[in-house]
Each structure stands twice: as structure tokens, then as C-alpha cells.
Amino acid sequence: HDVSVELGAIVVANGKAGDGFGGKKGTAYFSGSGKYPQIAPHPDWNFDGDFTLDFWMNAERFGGSSSQWAGLLNHRESGDGWELKMDGARPGQLIFYDSAGGGELVTPKGTVELNQWAHVAVVRQGVTVKIYVDGSERASGHYSSMSDANTAFRLGIENNGGGTEFQGYLDEIRISKGIARWTENFTPPTQPYSKEQTVTKSVPAGLYYV
């Protein structure tokens, strides 16, 4: 059956139900065949300070082909904005990109493996962005500024919706604007997140849960 991916009052259906990282039902499956959620453009998707992107993932392939990207989280259009993706030509690597000057931040090969759950966190504190996988720092880079984009926030697709798609499962996606949740190695969450904020608007400020 379909899974509804909900953020505030915006709901889109995507994929099928599966077992989440803790064996729970209801994680979102991305088939890589043209179905991906997107949430309306809003200034809150632009990051001008600290932020945290974190989620669980279980990939069935690294890219659309051996040489194509596979988008995970995306807020890019016409070269502006940020995204987190994988590359079929660089197996097991995670790539965070922002067009404002920091460029690509890339983890080592084999950081994530196919058909295995991994917790991923991208954290910016001050001018430093770090990528953590299963609680361990795997990449760090200097991002003195972040670019803005007037576009939707998308899950499971690369670039502005015209790129290649992720195939696999995503679970417990959380976006924290203004919060650097981790600044050193940590123990990943073992339970599903609880809602720390009552959702009363279509795109609330601060914390987002999918």
C-alpha cells in the first residue's frame, strides 16, 4: 500500500510500506520510477546559519546507472541551492553540495553499503559542514555562506527534479533549521522521533519531520 509522506499540511503519496530501521512499519520506499515527494517553495528551505539534516537510509543502488547521480534531499534549481546525493560512479559515497562556494563535500568510498540501514546526518555549525554516518564523522568542509533557491524541497531526486532518482528506503527524515544537533561523534537514535513541535502551518519554521 502507499505511504503518505507528510510535512505540515502538505501530503504526497510515494512508494510502498516497508520495515524501518528499527523494524517498524511505514518507512517510505522510493522506486526510482518517477514518483518523488516535493514540498512547496519557502524561504525556510534556505539555510543562513546552523542546520541539521538527518535521516535513515537503505539504498538498493548508488545511482540511476554506473555514471548517474541519485538524489536524497534536494533544494536546488538553476545552479542555486543545496542537495545531498550519491553517485553511481563513486559507490558508497555521500555528496553534499552547495553552490555558494563550499562546493562538494564527499565522504570516502564505501561509507554506505547497499541494502543496509545507515543513519546519515549533515550538520553545519558556524562555517563548518560535517557529514556523519552511523554517528561517525566521515567528511568536513568550510562553507562560509549558503546559497538561496526559490524552489521546492524534494526527496529522492537529484537537482531540480530533472535528475536521476534514489531507489530504496528513507525513514525518520528530520530537518532542523538553526540547530547543529551534533558537533562530534555520537550514538545514532535508536527509536523513531517524536514531534517536538505542534504543526499548525503548512510549512512551520524550525523543525520539520517527514
Summary of the structure (lengths in Angstrom):
residues: 210
radius of gyration: 15.5
end to end distance: 17.7
largest distance: 43.9
contacts: 684
relative contact order: 0.26
helix: 1%
strand: 45%
